[in-house]
Amino acid sequence: MTAFLAGLVFSSFAVFIAEMGDKTQLVAMSLASRYRALTVILGITAATAVVHIASVVIAEVLGAALPTDWITLVAGVAFLFFGAWTLRGDEMTDKDEERAASRRIRSVFITVFTVFLIAELGDKTMLTTIAIGTQYDWLPVWIGSTAGMVAADAIAIAIGAVLGKKLPENAIRIGAAALFFLAGAVMVGQGALMLLG
């Protein structure tokens, strides 16, 4: 597997898992209940692309400034943290609902873009993208993380529309946390071996 393909696949999968049950996924469901699903997907895609390009730029700067062994170790610890964050859960509060509903800008696309961009800043998926971006080249991570995020939100929107209820949050949260813990443990192990070797 080429380095490009590895970065693309890993970032897509990791961000897809990180988005499951996340607050921004709930924001996507809320927006889809008010606006056309296609407009919501397009707005989410644009907002995600903007946030994740910023994330990979941050990762490139960190990658150039810090030694690889330390980056791997810190990224592994970050993944363990993301696992705990995922296990704890992330819910959309009434205040978040009100904010999403009150964002009445002239264009629905701009409304969705703005709401999702604000919700995504500093979110788990943004931080996950930064952590992965320190391990792989920026382009596959940017494409993969954006695709993984949009795929997770598209599934949530579709299932929410068909079933009229949320995804089984507990099972998804526990499964996603386990995957983060596994990836984090592997990365911590790799970083420790590089530091000791």
Z-matrix of the N, CA and C atoms (Angstrom, degrees):
N
C 1 1.458
C 2 1.535 1 108.05
N 3 1.322 2 116.71 1 131.69
C 4 1.457 3 120.69 2 179.99
C 5 1.530 4 109.93 3 -71.00
N 6 1.332 5 115.48 4 161.60
C 7 1.466 6 120.34 5 178.94
C 8 1.527 7 110.86 6 -63.34
N 9 1.339 8 116.64 7 -36.75
C 10 1.462 9 120.75 8 178.45
C 11 1.524 10 110.15 9 -62.37
N 12 1.325 11 116.47 10 -49.72
C 13 1.459 12 121.19 11 -178.53
C 14 1.533 13 111.20 12 -64.85
N 15 1.333 14 116.86 13 -38.89
C 16 1.465 15 120.57 14 178.40
C 17 1.532 16 110.52 15 -62.03
N 18 1.336 17 116.94 16 -45.18
C 19 1.464 18 121.00 17 178.29
C 20 1.512 19 112.06 18 -63.98
N 21 1.324 20 116.08 19 -39.99
C 22 1.465 21 121.75 20 179.63
C 23 1.531 22 111.05 21 -63.98
N 24 1.327 23 116.22 22 -49.57
C 25 1.469 24 121.17 23 -177.53
C 26 1.526 25 110.87 24 -66.79
N 27 1.336 26 117.02 25 -47.42
C 28 1.461 27 119.79 26 -176.83
C 29 1.523 28 111.20 27 -63.94
N 30 1.340 29 117.19 28 -44.13
C 31 1.469 30 119.12 29 -178.80
C 32 1.522 31 111.37 30 -67.94
N 33 1.333 32 117.28 31 -38.83
C 34 1.475 33 120.12 32 177.64
C 35 1.517 34 110.55 33 -60.04
N 36 1.324 35 116.05 34 -49.26
C 37 1.460 36 121.54 35 -176.76
C 38 1.528 37 111.35 36 -65.75
N 39 1.341 38 116.98 37 -46.73
C 40 1.461 39 120.50 38 -176.66
C 41 1.525 40 111.68 39 -63.98
N 42 1.327 41 117.20 40 -43.38
C 43 1.461 42 120.02 41 -178.86
C 44 1.532 43 110.51 42 -72.42
N 45 1.327 44 117.39 43 -35.81
C 46 1.471 45 121.37 44 175.32
C 47 1.528 46 109.35 45 -57.15
N 48 1.336 47 116.28 46 -48.16
C 49 1.468 48 121.65 47 179.59
C 50 1.530 49 110.57 48 -65.43
N 51 1.340 50 116.53 49 -42.34
C 52 1.468 51 120.24 50 -178.91
C 53 1.523 52 111.83 51 -62.45
N 54 1.331 53 117.23 52 -32.88
C 55 1.464 54 120.98 53 -176.41
C 56 1.526 55 112.50 54 -77.66
N 57 1.333 56 117.68 55 -22.52
C 58 1.464 57 120.54 56 -178.26
C 59 1.532 58 110.95 57 -62.42
N 60 1.320 59 115.95 58 118.27
C 61 1.453 60 121.37 59 179.71
C 62 1.521 61 114.28 60 78.56
N 63 1.331 62 117.19 61 3.84
C 64 1.454 63 121.42 62 -179.38
C 65 1.526 64 110.58 63 -77.22
N 66 1.330 65 115.84 64 160.32
C 67 1.454 66 120.51 65 -179.04
C 68 1.528 67 112.11 66 -59.06
N 69 1.331 68 117.16 67 -38.53
C 70 1.467 69 118.81 68 -178.68
C 71 1.527 70 111.66 69 -67.53
N 72 1.323 71 117.28 70 -26.93
C 73 1.467 72 119.58 71 174.55
C 74 1.523 73 109.95 72 -68.32
N 75 1.317 74 115.99 73 -38.24
C 76 1.462 75 119.79 74 176.15
C 77 1.528 76 111.32 75 -67.46
N 78 1.336 77 116.64 76 -35.52
C 79 1.460 78 120.80 77 175.22
C 80 1.532 79 109.33 78 -61.96
N 81 1.337 80 116.80 79 -42.73
C 82 1.470 81 121.07 80 178.89
C 83 1.524 82 110.82 81 -60.72
N 84 1.327 83 117.06 82 -43.35
C 85 1.469 84 120.62 83 177.86
C 86 1.519 85 111.05 84 -62.67
N 87 1.329 86 115.99 85 -41.70
C 88 1.457 87 120.72 86 179.98
C 89 1.527 88 110.66 87 -64.07
N 90 1.320 89 116.94 88 -44.63
C 91 1.462 90 120.53 89 178.93
C 92 1.524 91 111.05 90 -63.66
N 93 1.328 92 116.69 91 -38.90
C 94 1.470 93 120.66 92 -179.36
C 95 1.521 94 111.71 93 -67.91
N 96 1.323 95 116.81 94 -22.75
C 97 1.465 96 118.70 95 177.52
C 98 1.527 97 111.43 96 -76.70
N 99 1.330 98 116.30 97 -14.94
C 100 1.472 99 120.95 98 -179.14
C 101 1.524 100 113.50 99 -105.48
N 102 1.345 101 115.82 100 -30.87
C 103 1.460 102 120.76 101 -172.85
C 104 1.528 103 110.80 102 -126.95
N 105 1.332 104 115.90 103 168.52
C 106 1.470 105 120.79 104 178.35
C 107 1.527 106 110.05 105 -61.24
N 108 1.325 107 116.02 106 138.55
C 109 1.466 108 121.28 107 -176.47
C 110 1.529 109 111.63 108 -58.43
N 111 1.337 110 117.82 109 -40.58
C 112 1.464 111 120.44 110 -178.59
C 113 1.531 112 111.06 111 -63.13
N 114 1.318 113 117.64 112 -42.06
C 115 1.465 114 121.31 113 178.63
C 116 1.524 115 110.26 114 -64.14
N 117 1.323 116 116.34 115 -40.33
C 118 1.471 117 120.64 116 178.67
C 119 1.532 118 109.84 117 -63.63
N 120 1.320 119 117.83 118 -45.46
C 121 1.474 120 121.16 119 179.51
C 122 1.529 121 110.61 120 -61.59
N 123 1.329 122 116.97 121 -43.01
C 124 1.471 123 120.05 122 -179.98
C 125 1.533 124 110.81 123 -65.14
N 126 1.324 125 117.71 124 -42.66
C 127 1.463 126 121.21 125 178.27
C 128 1.516 127 112.08 126 -64.52
N 129 1.334 128 116.23 127 -41.68
C 130 1.465 129 121.58 128 178.45
C 131 1.528 130 110.37 129 -65.03
N 132 1.324 131 116.65 130 -41.44
C 133 1.465 132 120.64 131 179.85
C 134 1.520 133 110.49 132 -62.06
N 135 1.333 134 117.20 133 -45.99
C 136 1.467 135 120.70 134 179.85
C 137 1.527 136 111.33 135 -63.65
N 138 1.329 137 117.24 136 -45.63
C 139 1.468 138 120.85 137 -179.75
C 140 1.523 139 111.24 138 -63.97
N 141 1.332 140 116.51 139 -42.51
C 142 1.459 141 121.03 140 179.63
C 143 1.525 142 110.78 141 -64.10
N 144 1.322 143 116.84 142 -42.38
C 145 1.468 144 120.41 143 179.24
C 146 1.530 145 110.87 144 -60.28
N 147 1.326 146 117.37 145 -40.41
C 148 1.469 147 121.30 146 179.34
C 149 1.529 148 110.86 147 -67.19
N 150 1.324 149 117.14 148 -48.57
C 151 1.469 150 120.43 149 -178.64
C 152 1.524 151 110.79 150 -64.11
N 153 1.330 152 117.18 151 -41.28
C 154 1.458 153 119.65 152 -175.76
C 155 1.527 154 112.86 153 -76.72
N 156 1.341 155 118.38 154 -24.57
C 157 1.469 156 118.13 155 172.66
C 158 1.524 157 108.95 156 -68.41
N 159 1.320 158 116.86 157 -38.03
C 160 1.473 159 120.06 158 175.41
C 161 1.531 160 109.98 159 -63.62
N 162 1.325 161 116.51 160 -39.23
C 163 1.470 162 121.04 161 -179.79
C 164 1.522 163 111.78 162 -62.68
N 165 1.334 164 117.74 163 -44.48
C 166 1.472 165 119.43 164 -178.53
C 167 1.524 166 111.56 165 -72.22
N 168 1.335 167 117.52 166 -28.37
C 169 1.465 168 119.75 167 174.69
C 170 1.532 169 109.14 168 -66.22
N 171 1.323 170 116.61 169 -44.01
C 172 1.469 171 120.62 170 176.41
C 173 1.527 172 109.82 171 -59.74
N 174 1.330 173 116.80 172 -43.47
C 175 1.467 174 121.26 173 179.77
C 176 1.525 175 111.18 174 -63.51
N 177 1.332 176 118.07 175 -39.91
C 178 1.468 177 121.25 176 178.62
C 179 1.529 178 110.74 177 -62.87
N 180 1.327 179 116.99 178 -41.80
C 181 1.466 180 121.01 179 178.81
C 182 1.527 181 110.09 180 -64.36
N 183 1.346 182 116.17 181 -45.00
C 184 1.467 183 119.68 182 178.03
C 185 1.519 184 111.13 183 -63.17
N 186 1.345 185 116.18 184 -42.13
C 187 1.459 186 120.95 185 -178.87
C 188 1.514 187 112.64 186 -62.79
N 189 1.335 188 117.08 187 -35.40
C 190 1.461 189 120.92 188 179.61
C 191 1.527 190 111.37 189 -76.85
N 192 1.329 191 117.14 190 -27.32
C 193 1.461 192 121.02 191 -174.34
C 194 1.527 193 114.12 192 -90.70
N 195 1.328 194 117.03 193 -23.12
C 196 1.469 195 120.08 194 -173.68
C 197 1.531 196 111.35 195 -118.38
N 198 1.345 197 117.26 196 149.75
C 199 1.468 198 120.45 197 176.98
C 200 1.536 199 111.76 198 -66.56
N 201 1.330 200 116.53 199 146.80
C 202 1.464 201 123.03 200 -175.88
C 203 1.525 202 113.13 201 -57.78
N 204 1.330 203 117.85 202 -41.15
C 205 1.465 204 119.79 203 -177.88
C 206 1.528 205 111.49 204 -62.65
N 207 1.322 206 116.51 205 -40.98
C 208 1.464 207 119.69 206 178.63
C 209 1.525 208 111.44 207 -70.45
N 210 1.319 209 116.54 208 -38.03
C 211 1.468 210 120.28 209 178.22
C 212 1.524 211 110.21 210 -61.47
N 213 1.336 212 117.07 211 -44.63
C 214 1.462 213 121.31 212 179.19
C 215 1.517 214 110.86 213 -61.26
N 216 1.328 215 116.39 214 -44.21
C 217 1.463 216 121.05 215 179.43
C 218 1.532 217 111.07 216 -63.53
N 219 1.327 218 117.38 217 -46.40
C 220 1.465 219 121.39 218 -179.95
C 221 1.530 220 110.78 219 -65.94
N 222 1.336 221 117.03 220 -40.47
C 223 1.468 222 120.11 221 177.75
C 224 1.528 223 110.41 222 -62.37
N 225 1.335 224 117.33 223 -39.56
C 226 1.459 225 120.68 224 177.20
C 227 1.515 226 112.26 225 -63.24
N 228 1.334 227 116.14 226 -43.32
C 229 1.470 228 120.34 227 177.04
C 230 1.539 229 109.37 228 -63.50
N 231 1.345 230 116.49 229 -39.34
C 232 1.468 231 120.15 230 177.75
C 233 1.522 232 110.62 231 -61.06
N 234 1.322 233 117.57 232 -40.93
C 235 1.461 234 120.48 233 178.94
C 236 1.517 235 111.21 234 -65.65
N 237 1.332 236 117.55 235 -37.43
C 238 1.467 237 119.93 236 175.33
C 239 1.529 238 109.74 237 -63.00
N 240 1.334 239 116.57 238 -40.35
C 241 1.464 240 121.55 239 176.41
C 242 1.534 241 110.26 240 -62.82
N 243 1.349 242 117.42 241 -43.31
C 244 1.462 243 120.89 242 178.89
C 245 1.524 244 110.78 243 -63.36
N 246 1.339 245 116.60 244 -34.41
C 247 1.459 246 120.26 245 176.27
C 248 1.517 247 111.25 246 -62.78
N 249 1.341 248 115.98 247 -44.62
C 250 1.468 249 120.16 248 178.19
C 251 1.527 250 110.64 249 -65.65
N 252 1.325 251 116.97 250 -40.48
C 253 1.467 252 122.50 251 178.37
C 254 1.524 253 110.08 252 -61.41
N 255 1.334 254 115.65 253 -43.98
C 256 1.461 255 120.95 254 179.55
C 257 1.521 256 110.73 255 -64.83
N 258 1.319 257 116.51 256 -43.17
C 259 1.460 258 121.42 257 -179.74
C 260 1.526 259 111.33 258 -62.89
N 261 1.320 260 116.18 259 -38.32
C 262 1.463 261 121.03 260 178.08
C 263 1.522 262 111.38 261 -65.25
N 264 1.322 263 116.45 262 -35.28
C 265 1.463 264 120.58 263 179.42
C 266 1.513 265 111.83 264 96.88
N 267 1.307 266 114.34 265 163.08
C 268 1.459 267 121.93 266 -178.15
C 269 1.519 268 106.46 267 -145.93
N 270 1.313 269 117.26 268 114.21
C 271 1.458 270 120.49 269 -175.76
C 272 1.515 271 111.23 270 -113.86
N 273 1.313 272 114.47 271 153.53
C 274 1.451 273 120.65 272 176.02
C 275 1.527 274 107.47 273 -89.54
N 276 1.318 275 115.76 274 120.26
C 277 1.461 276 120.32 275 -177.78
C 278 1.527 277 110.36 276 -82.75
N 279 1.322 278 115.65 277 170.57
C 280 1.465 279 120.27 278 175.88
C 281 1.527 280 110.44 279 -60.64
N 282 1.329 281 116.10 280 -35.26
C 283 1.466 282 120.50 281 178.73
C 284 1.530 283 110.29 282 -64.10
N 285 1.350 284 116.91 283 -41.51
C 286 1.466 285 120.75 284 176.68
C 287 1.529 286 110.58 285 -62.01
N 288 1.327 287 116.56 286 -42.01
C 289 1.475 288 121.67 287 177.84
C 290 1.522 289 110.71 288 -59.97
N 291 1.340 290 115.97 289 -45.90
C 292 1.468 291 120.37 290 -179.63
C 293 1.521 292 111.20 291 -63.16
N 294 1.344 293 115.89 292 -41.80
C 295 1.458 294 119.97 293 178.62
C 296 1.515 295 111.20 294 -61.98
N 297 1.338 296 117.06 295 -43.55
C 298 1.464 297 120.99 296 179.11
C 299 1.524 298 110.40 297 -63.32
N 300 1.319 299 116.45 298 -40.24
C 301 1.469 300 120.58 299 -178.71
C 302 1.527 301 111.87 300 -72.05
N 303 1.340 302 116.94 301 -30.22
C 304 1.462 303 119.72 302 -174.91
C 305 1.524 304 113.22 303 -84.11
N 306 1.300 305 118.26 304 -8.78
C 307 1.463 306 121.24 305 -178.57
C 308 1.522 307 109.62 306 -79.44
N 309 1.284 308 117.18 307 74.82
C 310 1.462 309 122.58 308 -178.45
C 311 1.529 310 109.26 309 -100.56
N 312 1.294 311 115.24 310 83.97
C 313 1.455 312 121.10 311 176.58
C 314 1.526 313 106.26 312 -96.38
N 315 1.306 314 118.06 313 158.78
C 316 1.462 315 122.45 314 -174.07
C 317 1.535 316 112.79 315 -50.20
N 318 1.291 317 117.83 316 -49.35
C 319 1.461 318 121.40 317 -178.32
C 320 1.532 319 110.50 318 -94.48
N 321 1.310 320 116.58 319 133.35
C 322 1.470 321 120.63 320 177.35
C 323 1.526 322 109.71 321 -62.87
N 324 1.324 323 117.02 322 -40.79
C 325 1.465 324 121.11 323 178.99
C 326 1.532 325 110.06 324 -58.36
N 327 1.330 326 117.17 325 -46.57
C 328 1.468 327 121.34 326 179.93
C 329 1.525 328 109.91 327 -64.68
N 330 1.316 329 117.17 328 -37.41
C 331 1.473 330 121.10 329 177.65
C 332 1.525 331 109.90 330 -60.76
N 333 1.334 332 116.04 331 -52.37
C 334 1.469 333 120.67 332 -179.30
C 335 1.523 334 110.39 333 -60.97
N 336 1.327 335 116.40 334 -46.51
C 337 1.461 336 121.79 335 179.89
C 338 1.532 337 110.83 336 -56.51
N 339 1.326 338 117.24 337 -49.14
C 340 1.461 339 122.57 338 -176.80
C 341 1.525 340 111.70 339 -65.72
N 342 1.323 341 116.84 340 -47.89
C 343 1.463 342 120.80 341 -179.35
C 344 1.525 343 110.48 342 -61.03
N 345 1.328 344 116.56 343 -45.42
C 346 1.458 345 119.81 344 -176.66
C 347 1.525 346 111.28 345 -71.11
N 348 1.319 347 117.51 346 -37.88
C 349 1.459 348 121.42 347 178.10
C 350 1.530 349 110.40 348 -60.20
N 351 1.305 350 116.56 349 -46.96
C 352 1.467 351 121.22 350 179.55
C 353 1.529 352 110.93 351 -64.16
N 354 1.336 353 116.50 352 -41.79
C 355 1.468 354 120.22 353 -179.81
C 356 1.526 355 111.70 354 -66.29
N 357 1.327 356 117.23 355 -31.21
C 358 1.464 357 121.52 356 -174.34
C 359 1.526 358 112.92 357 -82.63
N 360 1.318 359 118.60 358 -23.75
C 361 1.469 360 121.06 359 -177.98
C 362 1.528 361 110.50 360 -61.32
N 363 1.326 362 115.84 361 122.97
C 364 1.459 363 121.57 362 179.57
C 365 1.514 364 114.18 363 75.33
N 366 1.340 365 117.11 364 7.03
C 367 1.459 366 121.23 365 -178.45
C 368 1.534 367 110.53 366 -77.80
N 369 1.320 368 115.52 367 167.36
C 370 1.463 369 122.01 368 -178.42
C 371 1.520 370 112.20 369 -56.22
N 372 1.334 371 118.12 370 -39.92
C 373 1.462 372 120.24 371 -178.25
C 374 1.529 373 111.52 372 -69.42
N 375 1.317 374 117.77 373 -33.24
C 376 1.469 375 120.47 374 175.51
C 377 1.525 376 109.64 375 -65.92
N 378 1.326 377 116.59 376 -45.50
C 379 1.462 378 120.81 377 -179.98
C 380 1.529 379 111.63 378 -66.96
N 381 1.330 380 116.61 379 -35.37
C 382 1.469 381 120.97 380 175.68
C 383 1.515 382 110.16 381 -62.50
N 384 1.330 383 116.57 382 -43.31
C 385 1.465 384 121.18 383 179.17
C 386 1.527 385 110.72 384 -61.99
N 387 1.320 386 117.11 385 -40.26
C 388 1.471 387 120.09 386 177.58
C 389 1.527 388 110.03 387 -63.14
N 390 1.332 389 116.95 388 -45.70
C 391 1.470 390 120.44 389 -179.35
C 392 1.526 391 111.22 390 -61.15
N 393 1.327 392 117.51 391 -43.18
C 394 1.467 393 120.77 392 179.70
C 395 1.524 394 110.30 393 -69.69
N 396 1.329 395 116.05 394 -36.47
C 397 1.457 396 120.31 395 -179.82
C 398 1.513 397 114.10 396 -63.34
N 399 1.324 398 117.76 397 -20.90
C 400 1.466 399 119.88 398 175.54
C 401 1.525 400 111.34 399 -77.31
N 402 1.331 401 116.52 400 -14.12
C 403 1.465 402 121.23 401 -177.76
C 404 1.527 403 113.40 402 -101.13
N 405 1.329 404 117.22 403 -26.22
C 406 1.465 405 122.24 404 -175.13
C 407 1.522 406 110.01 405 -129.87
N 408 1.330 407 115.88 406 167.36
C 409 1.456 408 122.01 407 177.17
C 410 1.528 409 109.95 408 -63.21
N 411 1.315 410 117.49 409 151.34
C 412 1.463 411 123.17 410 -172.70
C 413 1.522 412 113.69 411 -63.58
N 414 1.332 413 119.11 412 -40.83
C 415 1.461 414 120.86 413 -172.51
C 416 1.532 415 113.05 414 -64.59
N 417 1.344 416 119.42 415 -51.56
C 418 1.464 417 117.34 416 178.64
C 419 1.529 418 113.00 417 -64.35
N 420 1.335 419 117.04 418 -31.89
C 421 1.466 420 119.79 419 178.58
C 422 1.525 421 110.15 420 -69.10
N 423 1.315 422 116.70 421 -41.33
C 424 1.468 423 120.21 422 178.72
C 425 1.524 424 110.74 423 -63.47
N 426 1.326 425 116.91 424 -48.42
C 427 1.470 426 120.71 425 -179.91
C 428 1.526 427 109.92 426 -64.08
N 429 1.333 428 116.48 427 -48.38
C 430 1.459 429 120.96 428 -176.75
C 431 1.514 430 113.46 429 -65.23
N 432 1.328 431 117.02 430 -43.46
C 433 1.467 432 119.05 431 -178.82
C 434 1.528 433 110.95 432 -67.58
N 435 1.321 434 116.77 433 -37.30
C 436 1.466 435 120.02 434 177.27
C 437 1.524 436 110.15 435 -65.93
N 438 1.332 437 116.63 436 -45.18
C 439 1.474 438 120.54 437 179.97
C 440 1.529 439 111.03 438 -63.63
N 441 1.337 440 117.55 439 -42.43
C 442 1.461 441 120.83 440 179.78
C 443 1.519 442 112.46 441 -63.41
N 444 1.318 443 115.70 442 -40.57
C 445 1.468 444 120.81 443 179.61
C 446 1.527 445 110.90 444 -65.85
N 447 1.329 446 116.03 445 -47.94
C 448 1.463 447 120.29 446 -178.36
C 449 1.529 448 110.26 447 -65.03
N 450 1.327 449 117.45 448 -38.97
C 451 1.466 450 120.60 449 178.80
C 452 1.533 451 111.04 450 -62.41
N 453 1.325 452 116.95 451 -45.00
C 454 1.469 453 120.48 452 179.76
C 455 1.522 454 110.89 453 -62.95
N 456 1.325 455 116.56 454 -42.24
C 457 1.463 456 119.72 455 -179.67
C 458 1.524 457 111.90 456 -71.10
N 459 1.329 458 117.29 457 -35.45
C 460 1.467 459 120.55 458 178.24
C 461 1.525 460 110.69 459 -64.87
N 462 1.321 461 116.72 460 -41.42
C 463 1.466 462 120.66 461 177.99
C 464 1.528 463 110.02 462 -63.21
N 465 1.326 464 116.63 463 -44.56
C 466 1.467 465 120.51 464 -179.89
C 467 1.525 466 111.17 465 -62.12
N 468 1.324 467 116.36 466 -42.11
C 469 1.463 468 120.68 467 179.48
C 470 1.526 469 110.22 468 -64.19
N 471 1.327 470 116.19 469 -45.62
C 472 1.469 471 120.22 470 -178.90
C 473 1.530 472 111.46 471 -64.99
N 474 1.311 473 117.21 472 -47.14
C 475 1.470 474 120.33 473 -179.42
C 476 1.522 475 110.21 474 -65.34
N 477 1.330 476 116.34 475 -42.27
C 478 1.465 477 119.80 476 178.23
C 479 1.515 478 111.78 477 -60.80
N 480 1.334 479 116.46 478 -38.82
C 481 1.465 480 120.25 479 179.87
C 482 1.525 481 111.20 480 -69.90
N 483 1.327 482 116.62 481 -40.26
C 484 1.468 483 120.34 482 -177.70
C 485 1.528 484 111.79 483 -75.18
N 486 1.305 485 116.56 484 -46.84
C 487 1.463 486 120.26 485 -174.80
C 488 1.523 487 113.51 486 -91.36
N 489 1.326 488 115.85 487 -20.22
C 490 1.456 489 119.05 488 -179.27
C 491 1.511 490 112.94 489 70.61
N 492 1.334 491 117.31 490 18.74
C 493 1.464 492 120.52 491 177.32
C 494 1.516 493 109.88 492 -146.94
N 495 1.315 494 116.39 493 170.45
C 496 1.463 495 121.93 494 -177.50
C 497 1.522 496 110.70 495 -74.49
N 498 1.321 497 113.97 496 162.51
C 499 1.459 498 120.86 497 172.03
C 500 1.530 499 108.92 498 -63.82
N 501 1.339 500 118.88 499 156.33
C 502 1.473 501 120.04 500 176.92
C 503 1.532 502 109.86 501 -66.06
N 504 1.322 503 115.02 502 89.19
C 505 1.463 504 121.55 503 -169.08
C 506 1.522 505 114.07 504 -60.05
N 507 1.327 506 118.83 505 -42.76
C 508 1.471 507 120.07 506 -176.82
C 509 1.520 508 112.11 507 -61.35
N 510 1.319 509 117.50 508 -47.69
C 511 1.465 510 120.69 509 -179.10
C 512 1.527 511 110.77 510 -63.84
N 513 1.319 512 116.60 511 -42.99
C 514 1.461 513 120.47 512 -179.88
C 515 1.520 514 109.95 513 -66.22
N 516 1.309 515 117.81 514 -43.20
C 517 1.461 516 121.99 515 -179.00
C 518 1.532 517 110.99 516 -61.98
N 519 1.324 518 117.21 517 -45.32
C 520 1.468 519 120.68 518 -178.75
C 521 1.529 520 110.87 519 -67.51
N 522 1.328 521 116.73 520 -42.43
C 523 1.467 522 120.37 521 178.08
C 524 1.521 523 111.81 522 -63.11
N 525 1.325 524 116.79 523 -44.73
C 526 1.465 525 120.93 524 179.28
C 527 1.523 526 110.72 525 -64.00
N 528 1.332 527 117.33 526 -42.12
C 529 1.471 528 120.92 527 179.18
C 530 1.523 529 110.32 528 -61.82
N 531 1.338 530 117.15 529 -42.37
C 532 1.468 531 120.80 530 179.33
C 533 1.526 532 111.28 531 -60.65
N 534 1.334 533 116.39 532 -41.38
C 535 1.469 534 119.70 533 178.75
C 536 1.527 535 111.13 534 -65.83
N 537 1.327 536 117.56 535 -39.61
C 538 1.470 537 120.09 536 176.56
C 539 1.527 538 110.77 537 -64.08
N 540 1.341 539 117.42 538 -43.59
C 541 1.456 540 120.63 539 179.20
C 542 1.533 541 110.72 540 -61.03
N 543 1.327 542 116.94 541 -42.46
C 544 1.464 543 121.12 542 179.45
C 545 1.524 544 111.04 543 -62.95
N 546 1.343 545 116.64 544 -50.65
C 547 1.471 546 120.38 545 179.50
C 548 1.522 547 110.94 546 -62.10
N 549 1.330 548 117.11 547 -40.38
C 550 1.458 549 120.93 548 179.13
C 551 1.513 550 112.39 549 -63.43
N 552 1.336 551 116.60 550 -42.84
C 553 1.467 552 120.67 551 179.55
C 554 1.526 553 110.93 552 -63.34
N 555 1.322 554 116.81 553 -41.75
C 556 1.468 555 120.67 554 178.71
C 557 1.527 556 110.25 555 -63.39
N 558 1.329 557 117.27 556 -45.19
C 559 1.470 558 120.78 557 -178.76
C 560 1.525 559 111.57 558 -67.45
N 561 1.322 560 118.01 559 -39.34
C 562 1.471 561 120.54 560 176.45
C 563 1.518 562 109.31 561 -62.66
N 564 1.321 563 116.63 562 -43.55
C 565 1.469 564 120.45 563 177.74
C 566 1.524 565 112.49 564 -60.18
N 567 1.343 566 116.30 565 -44.69
C 568 1.456 567 120.65 566 178.35
C 569 1.527 568 111.44 567 -62.61
N 570 1.337 569 116.01 568 -45.34
C 571 1.467 570 120.04 569 179.18
C 572 1.506 571 112.15 570 -62.52
N 573 1.331 572 116.85 571 -41.62
C 574 1.470 573 120.77 572 179.49
C 575 1.528 574 110.94 573 -64.49
N 576 1.354 575 115.87 574 -42.10
C 577 1.474 576 119.78 575 178.69
C 578 1.528 577 111.17 576 -63.29
N 579 1.337 578 117.25 577 -39.76
C 580 1.472 579 120.34 578 178.23
C 581 1.529 580 111.13 579 -64.85
N 582 1.334 581 116.04 580 -40.19
C 583 1.466 582 119.45 581 179.78
C 584 1.520 583 111.73 582 -67.98
N 585 1.337 584 116.88 583 -37.89
C 586 1.471 585 121.26 584 -178.14
C 587 1.519 586 112.05 585 -80.85
N 588 1.352 587 115.50 586 -29.74
C 589 1.477 588 119.99 587 -175.66
C 590 1.478 589 111.24 588 -84.21
